[in-house]
């Protein structure tokens, strides 16, 4: 695949992931602005989709399967446009690089694994029953994977990663450091894995 084609693929994958993250916030912000729905939609979305640790210790779920779905659904809900924008900024910085290095499928898998890893870390290391929202666990996973793949050979890449992490941390009004740590660890572990190589050709 040529560099131009690879660049377009990375851009399209990043755009698709960004749209997936942005769509719920667009609906919720529009409802709060009075364009449609009701202002209470955000609270309803948090109740339905946030990561609630109590659901795994006896609290009653709103719908069947919520205790499982919340390990991913929390990443689709944000506290507002600023919260979403920071995560989209990290996605735009990191996702194209990871797609270019590891492929679209692997990069998307790492993003999802970061959400799961972030929720597990929040469950194990958190000290309360407060709900968690936001895709930063997945963004930190992208950073962890890139760091694992780069080592010390790509200082520019490390600078970009550090910038993305700084933006995440500085903009977080209520920092869920457990999710960031868990997402980063998941991405780093997956980034250490062997990349798929071209298929071998057998001699006749």
BAFI-3210 file (N, C-alpha, C; in Angstrom, 3 decimals, decimal comma, padded with zeros to 6 digits):
// residues 204
n [1|2|3|4|5|6|7|8|9|10|11|12|13|14|15|16|17|18|19|20|21|22|23|24|25|26|27|28|29|30|31|32|33|34|35|36|37|38|39|40|41|42|43|44|45|46|47|48|49|50|51|52|53|54|55|56|57|58|59|60|61|62|63|64|65|66|67|68|69|70|71|72|73|74|75|76|77|78|79|80|81|82|83|84|85|86|87|88|89|90|91|92|93|94|95|96|97|98|99|100|101|102|103|104|105|106|107|108|109|110|111|112|113|114|115|116|117|118|119|120|121|122|123|124|125|126|127|128|129|130|131|132|133|134|135|136|137|138|139|140|141|142|143|144|145|146|147|148|149|150|151|152|153|154|155|156|157|158|159|160|161|162|163|164|165|166|167|168|169|170|171|172|173|174|175|176|177|178|179|180|181|182|183|184|185|186|187|188|189|190|191|192|193|194|195|196|197|198|199|200|201|202|203|204]
n.u [000,847|000,555|002,056|000,298|-002,249|-002,330|-002,324|-004,796|-006,481|-005,912|-006,837|-009,574|-010,396|-009,876|-011,628|-014,102|-014,114|-014,072|-016,528|-018,257|-017,802|-018,580|-021,270|-023,259|-022,807|-023,496|-026,248|-027,030|-026,092|-027,575|-030,123|-029,940|-029,666|-032,129|-032,944|-034,051|-035,714|-035,267|-033,943|-033,139|-032,015|-029,248|-028,695|-030,252|-028,883|-026,454|-027,320|-028,093|-025,869|-023,364|-020,396|-021,091|-019,926|-021,369|-023,265|-022,121|-022,058|-024,476|-026,350|-029,344|-029,922|-030,825|-031,638|-031,685|-028,499|-027,039|-024,893|-022,843|-022,737|-021,952|-019,196|-018,211|-020,007|-019,792|-017,777|-018,913|-020,251|-020,073|-019,085|-019,709|-019,322|-016,605|-015,229|-015,570|-014,209|-011,525|-010,941|-011,373|-009,346|-007,066|-007,558|-007,339|-004,640|-003,310|-004,540|-004,258|-001,488|-001,211|-002,822|-001,393|000,904|000,086|-002,202|-005,700|-007,638|-006,316|-005,684|-008,242|-009,117|-007,381|-008,207|-010,785|-010,097|-008,780|-010,885|-012,190|-010,099|-009,729|-012,160|-012,058|-009,826|-010,802|-012,845|-011,423|-009,550|-010,801|-012,376|-014,993|-018,568|-019,185|-020,300|-018,612|-017,604|-016,726|-014,223|-011,531|-009,978|-009,714|-008,288|-005,891|-005,020|-004,298|-002,074|-000,437|000,022|001,397|003,655|004,785|005,438|007,216|009,482|012,609|013,210|011,825|011,621|009,956|007,428|007,070|006,914|004,518|002,768|003,132|002,116|-000,557|-001,372|-000,946|-002,857|-005,193|-005,048|-004,901|-007,365|-009,254|-011,818|-012,702|-010,760|-010,416|-008,188|-007,695|-008,933|-007,430|-004,918|-005,485|-006,356|-004,038|-002,243|-003,455|-003,247|-000,449|000,341|-000,893|000,354|002,894|002,749|003,401|003,513|001,366|002,852|003,770|002,358|004,072|005,693|005,686|008,249|008,149]
n.v [-001,200|002,199|005,232|007,406|006,198|004,792|006,938|008,128|006,061|005,948|008,482|008,270|006,202|007,402|009,567|008,206|006,982|009,292|010,486|008,582|008,887|011,540|011,756|011,044|013,189|015,395|015,011|015,196|017,757|019,323|018,824|020,031|022,638|023,172|022,499|020,063|017,235|016,928|018,784|017,023|014,819|014,279|013,504|011,216|009,714|009,341|007,812|005,529|004,750|005,272|004,200|002,417|001,475|000,298|-001,365|-003,798|-004,790|-005,386|-003,309|-002,215|-002,755|-000,658|-001,720|-004,997|-006,495|-004,178|-004,054|-005,268|-003,979|-001,426|-001,381|-000,551|001,376|003,701|005,182|006,559|008,694|012,016|014,805|017,203|019,554|020,495|018,495|016,355|017,478|017,524|014,793|014,128|015,614|014,248|011,807|012,550|013,198|010,803|008,451|008,285|007,808|005,343|003,699|003,815|002,462|000,005|-000,902|-000,660|-002,329|-003,382|-001,019|-000,018|-002,095|-001,776|000,715|000,062|-001,902|-000,283|001,148|-000,903|-001,754|000,617|000,846|-001,453|-000,877|001,379|000,208|-001,530|000,091|002,404|004,514|004,853|005,084|006,655|007,518|006,927|008,572|009,131|008,955|008,746|006,633|004,952|006,685|007,008|004,415|004,293|005,975|004,470|002,174|003,247|004,234|001,848|000,679|002,498|002,886|004,271|005,405|007,225|010,279|012,457|011,330|010,589|013,076|014,049|012,205|012,812|015,398|014,947|013,496|015,436|017,354|015,888|015,491|018,115|019,191|017,748|017,997|016,482|014,213|010,950|009,101|006,412|005,198|006,287|005,204|002,435|002,247|003,097|001,071|-001,192|-000,543|-000,368|-003,009|-004,404|-003,107|-004,082|-006,523|-008,796|-007,504|-008,223|-009,766|-009,771|-012,379|-015,501|-016,812|-019,905|-021,837|-023,427]
n.w [000,000|-000,826|000,543|000,351|000,072|002,474|004,254|003,725|004,525|007,284|008,014|007,427|009,142|011,602|011,424|011,343|013,886|015,445|014,763|015,799|018,534|018,821|018,102|020,174|021,994|020,429|020,169|022,878|023,643|021,882|022,862|025,376|024,560|023,605|021,052|020,409|021,919|025,468|028,274|030,245|029,094|029,171|031,816|031,840|029,945|031,260|033,393|032,057|030,498|031,692|033,511|036,243|039,221|041,308|040,147|039,909|042,365|043,516|043,116|041,463|038,060|035,265|032,861|031,354|031,061|031,395|033,330|031,900|029,398|030,148|030,361|027,983|027,001|028,495|027,383|025,318|026,263|027,369|029,455|028,388|025,620|025,806|027,217|025,417|023,203|023,999|024,148|021,466|020,331|021,286|020,027|017,317|017,198|017,823|016,765|013,837|013,595|014,887|013,313|010,930|011,667|012,763|011,515|010,628|011,856|014,131|015,493|016,108|017,740|019,892|020,836|021,771|023,648|025,449|026,599|027,974|029,649|031,075|032,471|034,058|035,665|036,992|038,413|040,112|041,412|042,164|044,636|045,326|044,579|042,473|039,170|036,020|033,060|029,594|026,978|027,542|028,519|026,303|024,623|026,012|025,749|023,053|023,153|024,866|023,312|021,111|022,387|023,311|020,877|019,816|021,450|022,129|019,751|018,268|018,830|018,142|017,938|020,613|021,776|020,719|021,860|024,595|024,596|023,963|026,218|028,191|027,467|027,921|030,711|031,772|031,019|032,316|034,471|036,553|037,393|036,350|037,173|037,383|035,196|033,119|033,688|033,519|030,834|029,468|030,247|029,086|026,350|026,094|026,639|024,519|022,436|022,652|021,523|018,784|015,543|012,755|009,995|006,450|004,420|004,118|001,282|-000,263|-001,671|-004,862]
ca.u [000,000|001,346|001,897|-000,900|-003,421|-002,317|-002,721|-006,241|-007,140|-005,774|-007,725|-010,969|-010,642|-009,927|-012,884|-015,215|-014,086|-014,450|-017,972|-018,922|-017,714|-019,212|-022,718|-024,074|-022,680|-024,281|-027,648|-027,253|-025,914|-028,736|-031,267|-029,760|-029,850|-033,531|-033,225|-034,873|-035,711|-035,452|-032,658|-032,786|-031,470|-027,884|-028,772|-030,753|-027,799|-025,499|-027,918|-028,169|-024,641|-022,126|-019,873|-021,530|-019,354|-022,354|-024,025|-021,429|-022,086|-025,833|-027,280|-030,296|-029,688|-031,973|-032,068|-030,868|-027,227|-026,343|-023,590|-021,846|-022,650|-021,335|-017,747|-017,911|-020,916|-019,390|-016,892|-019,690|-020,933|-019,125|-019,658|-020,059|-018,490|-015,178|-014,749|-015,488|-013,189|-010,207|-010,759|-011,243|-008,006|-006,163|-007,814|-006,786|-003,186|-002,738|-005,127|-003,646|-000,164|-001,326|-003,345|-000,295|001,908|-000,439|-003,378|-006,956|-008,294|-005,590|-005,827|-009,595|-009,166|-006,674|-009,092|-011,836|-009,461|-008,490|-012,114|-012,400|-009,055|-009,998|-013,269|-011,593|-008,970|-011,668|-013,568|-010,522|-008,754|-011,632|-012,718|-016,370|-019,576|-019,508|-020,226|-017,516|-017,933|-015,662|-013,440|-010,101|-009,298|-009,342|-007,252|-004,647|-004,577|-003,590|-000,772|000,353|000,439|002,421|004,872|005,367|005,991|008,230|010,693|013,326|013,704|011,027|011,358|008,823|006,225|006,927|006,482|003,088|002,066|003,164|001,199|-001,924|-001,632|-001,042|-004,156|-006,190|-004,973|-005,198|-008,753|-010,164|-012,279|-012,811|-009,838|-010,508|-006,839|-007,692|-009,267|-006,277|-003,880|-005,905|-006,337|-002,651|-001,651|-003,998|-002,640|000,968|000,466|-001,228|001,367|004,092|002,544|004,028|002,687|001,222|003,727|003,246|002,345|005,227|005,455|006,413|008,908|007,560]
ca.v [000,000|003,419|006,119|008,219|005,382|004,532|008,149|008,287|005,066|006,388|009,628|007,810|005,454|008,392|010,312|007,343|006,868|010,587|010,666|007,689|009,514|012,856|011,715|011,189|014,535|016,290|014,837|015,689|019,211|019,888|018,761|021,055|023,953|023,333|022,211|018,848|016,462|017,587|019,013|015,903|013,679|013,939|012,724|009,895|008,996|008,934|006,715|004,328|004,339|005,492|003,056|002,478|000,338|-000,348|-002,390|-005,077|-005,181|-005,524|-002,253|-002,655|-002,211|-000,049|-002,647|-006,221|-006,375|-002,915|-004,237|-005,663|-002,938|-000,197|-001,439|000,173|002,488|004,925|005,942|007,326|009,782|012,996|015,796|018,377|019,736|020,629|017,146|015,630|018,071|017,088|013,412|014,129|016,091|013,129|010,831|013,061|013,161|009,484|007,362|008,096|007,215|003,924|003,012|003,704|001,508|-001,297|-001,272|-000,116|-003,255|-003,450|000,263|000,048|-003,048|-001,169|001,749|-000,612|-002,532|000,767|001,431|-002,006|-001,664|001,768|000,563|-002,432|-000,184|002,232|-000,691|-002,124|001,079|003,521|004,518|005,281|004,562|007,682|007,016|007,408|008,749|009,689|008,000|008,963|005,357|004,525|007,577|006,638|003,143|004,612|006,488|003,368|001,310|003,948|004,278|000,514|000,394|003,469|002,820|005,547|005,695|008,244|011,336|013,285|010,611|010,673|014,443|014,113|011,444|013,588|016,525|014,441|013,168|016,688|017,945|015,100|015,709|019,509|019,538|016,903|018,684|015,472|013,266|009,519|008,637|004,958|004,858|006,645|004,207|001,155|002,334|003,146|-000,250|-002,089|-000,198|-000,713|-004,463|-004,796|-002,554|-004,909|-007,744|-008,851|-007,031|-009,205|-009,525|-010,235|-013,833|-016,105|-017,549|-021,155|-022,141|-024,619]
ca.w [000,000|-000,909|001,681|000,210|000,380|003,906|004,946|003,592|005,378|008,669|008,209|007,418|010,378|012,678|011,277|011,744|015,346|015,993|014,594|016,746|019,851|018,836|017,850|021,385|022,560|019,586|020,554|024,236|023,658|021,196|023,771|026,411|023,934|023,262|019,646|020,358|023,149|026,756|028,946|031,110|028,337|029,583|033,049|031,473|029,263|032,290|034,154|031,225|029,840|032,437|034,255|037,631|039,950|042,158|039,430|040,061|043,784|044,016|042,717|040,441|036,726|034,601|031,816|031,352|030,363|031,671|033,981|030,905|028,369|030,652|030,200|026,748|026,720|029,193|026,517|024,344|026,976|027,901|030,360|027,609|024,422|026,102|027,548|024,149|022,329|024,440|023,707|020,008|020,024|021,482|018,969|016,061|017,278|018,039|015,979|012,518|013,751|015,225|012,126|009,973|012,150|013,162|010,756|011,136|012,763|015,400|016,178|016,675|018,844|021,020|021,368|022,540|024,810|026,413|027,341|028,918|030,666|031,925|033,381|035,045|036,627|037,811|039,319|041,090|042,134|042,590|046,061|045,525|043,675|041,482|037,801|035,183|031,653|028,767|026,195|027,742|028,657|024,961|024,093|026,675|025,179|021,810|023,545|025,390|022,213|020,338|023,184|023,308|019,557|019,429|022,251|022,167|018,413|017,591|019,807|017,756|018,340|022,056|022,091|020,402|022,892|025,832|024,426|024,059|027,616|028,946|027,169|028,626|032,159|032,091|030,756|033,094|035,674|037,601|036,788|036,653|036,860|037,274|033,813|032,295|033,945|032,958|029,383|029,018|030,436|028,069|025,074|026,113|026,527|023,154|021,556|022,744|020,755|017,463|014,448|011,680|008,856|005,165|004,350|003,496|000,039|-000,320|-002,951|-005,488]
c.u [000,877|001,094|000,648|-002,158|-003,500|-002,739|-004,214|-006,987|-007,071|-006,718|-009,179|-011,313|-010,755|-011,224|-014,072|-015,275|-014,513|-015,941|-018,758|-018,910|-018,528|-020,736|-023,546|-024,009|-023,463|-025,757|-027,912|-027,097|-027,075|-029,962|-031,153|-029,950|-031,289|-033,875|-034,135|-034,863|-035,954|-034,096|-032,202|-032,189|-030,063|-027,888|-029,288|-029,670|-026,761|-026,048|-027,893|-026,801|-023,355|-021,658|-020,204|-020,945|-020,377|-023,164|-023,381|-021,381|-023,486|-026,808|-028,146|-030,031|-030,972|-032,520|-031,189|-029,595|-026,474|-025,000|-022,479|-021,639|-021,886|-019,815|-017,290|-018,745|-020,502|-018,492|-017,610|-020,373|-019,877|-019,870|-020,091|-019,131|-016,999|-014,555|-014,579|-014,357|-011,784|-009,947|-010,628|-009,872|-006,967|-006,319|-007,174|-005,262|-002,629|-003,251|-004,479|-002,275|-000,257|-001,878|-002,227|000,700|001,343|-001,638|-004,653|-007,610|-007,636|-005,727|-007,204|-009,735|-008,479|-007,515|-010,174|-011,259|-009,121|-009,713|-012,375|-011,363|-009,267|-011,110|-012,869|-010,720|-009,795|-012,424|-012,659|-009,836|-009,569|-012,050|-014,145|-017,302|-019,962|-019,409|-019,052|-017,992|-016,710|-014,781|-011,948|-009,338|-008,851|-008,252|-005,905|-004,124|-003,826|-002,184|000,128|000,866|001,539|003,742|005,563|006,035|007,174|009,535|011,327|013,765|012,960|010,700|010,181|007,515|005,997|006,464|004,982|002,278|002,010|002,202|-000,246|-002,290|-001,781|-002,386|-005,265|-006,219|-005,394|-006,678|-009,732|-010,556|-012,372|-012,041|-010,076|-009,164|-006,786|-007,980|-008,110|-005,167|-004,243|-005,904|-004,926|-002,004|-002,149|-003,373|-001,173|001,173|000,158|-000,206|002,655|003,977|003,172|003,050|002,552|002,090|003,111|003,299|003,575|004,837|006,318|007,042|008,284|008,475]
c.v [001,242|004,285|006,958|007,455|005,079|005,742|008,391|007,297|005,490|007,552|009,200|007,041|006,414|009,189|009,484|007,193|008,173|010,846|009,794|008,280|010,802|012,798|011,816|012,590|015,549|016,214|015,460|017,199|019,906|019,882|019,824|022,455|024,192|023,057|020,995|018,208|017,289|017,749|017,838|014,713|013,300|013,097|011,311|009,068|008,512|007,758|005,412|003,825|004,528|004,200|003,248|001,284|-000,416|-001,421|-003,766|-005,535|-005,114|-004,442|-002,735|-001,960|-001,627|-000,981|-003,887|-006,026|-005,096|-003,118|-004,688|-004,545|-001,712|-000,208|-000,749|001,432|003,784|005,806|006,790|008,537|010,713|014,039|017,066|018,517|019,846|019,269|016,322|016,160|017,629|015,655|013,320|014,641|014,997|012,070|011,277|013,013|011,738|008,400|007,207|007,449|005,721|003,121|002,792|002,632|000,108|-001,762|-000,803|-001,033|-003,314|-002,150|000,391|-000,910|-002,487|-000,067|001,134|-001,257|-001,502|001,150|000,350|-001,958|-000,509|001,508|-000,461|-001,767|000,718|001,395|-001,173|-001,083|002,266|003,387|004,973|004,675|005,570|007,110|007,626|007,489|009,273|008,627|008,080|007,668|004,818|005,377|007,255|005,299|003,362|005,110|005,367|002,455|001,966|004,009|002,919|000,197|001,302|003,294|004,196|006,000|006,814|009,363|012,222|012,622|010,684|012,064|014,585|013,380|012,228|014,770|016,074|014,115|014,433|017,365|017,213|015,478|017,137|019,834|018,738|017,630|017,718|014,260|011,847|008,890|007,122|004,515|005,178|005,608|002,868|001,151|002,325|001,770|-001,234|-001,816|-000,582|-002,205|-004,941|-004,269|-003,349|-006,180|-007,650|-008,378|-008,110|-008,837|-010,026|-011,758|-014,366|-016,878|-018,796|-021,337|-023,391|-025,827]
c.w [000,000|000,305|001,589|000,557|001,865|004,708|004,889|004,479|006,840|008,964|008,287|008,683|011,560|012,623|011,733|013,261|016,005|015,890|015,566|018,149|019,921|018,732|019,126|021,992|021,745|019,960|021,924|024,324|022,963|022,072|024,852|025,851|023,500|021,823|019,492|021,746|024,393|027,429|029,814|030,392|028,804|030,863|032,766|030,800|030,274|033,086|033,358|030,765|030,599|033,099|035,725|038,386|040,791|041,468|039,543|041,513|044,361|043,639|041,550|039,120|036,150|033,533|031,853|030,533|030,633|032,365|033,029|029,886|028,849|030,532|028,919|026,585|027,393|028,324|025,489|024,966|027,571|028,722|029,638|026,420|024,703|026,398|026,269|023,286|022,708|023,988|022,191|019,586|020,197|020,413|017,656|016,042|017,197|017,087|014,605|012,603|014,032|014,054|011,118|010,389|012,330|012,355|011,427|012,162|014,123|016,182|016,823|017,849|020,081|021,658|022,249|023,795|025,880|027,233|028,382|030,036|031,617|032,921|034,441|036,104|037,543|038,834|040,447|041,973|042,635|044,044|046,322|044,508|042,601|040,073|037,046|033,744|030,909|028,145|026,468|027,976|027,307|024,359|024,724|026,161|023,870|022,131|024,054|024,298|021,388|021,094|023,188|021,975|019,227|020,178|022,337|020,782|017,726|018,575|019,434|018,155|019,829|022,485|021,832|021,459|024,195|025,760|024,570|025,504|028,456|028,712|027,903|030,109|032,523|031,960|031,600|034,378|036,849|037,114|037,275|036,297|036,711|035,844|032,881|032,445|033,315|031,447|028,838|029,128|029,380|026,708|025,011|025,947|025,116|022,160|021,570|021,918|019,376|016,404|013,379|010,493|007,579|005,108|003,624|002,237|000,027|-001,703|-003,554|-005,337]
res [x|x|x|x|x|x|x|x|x|x|x|x|x|x|x|x|x|x|x|x|x|x|x|x|x|x|x|x|x|x|x|x|x|x|x|x|x|x|x|x|x|x|x|x|x|x|x|x|x|x|x|x|x|x|x|x|x|x|x|x|x|x|x|x|x|x|x|x|x|x|x|x|x|x|x|x|x|x|x|x|x|x|x|x|x|x|x|x|x|x|x|x|x|x|x|x|x|x|x|x|x|x|x|x|x|x|x|x|x|x|x|x|x|x|x|x|x|x|x|x|x|x|x|x|x|x|x|x|x|x|x|x|x|x|x|x|x|x|x|x|x|x|x|x|x|x|x|x|x|x|x|x|x|x|x|x|x|x|x|x|x|x|x|x|x|x|x|x|x|x|x|x|x|x|x|x|x|x|x|x|x|x|x|x|x|x|x|x|x|x|x|x|x|x|x|x|x|x|x|x|x|x|x|x]
***
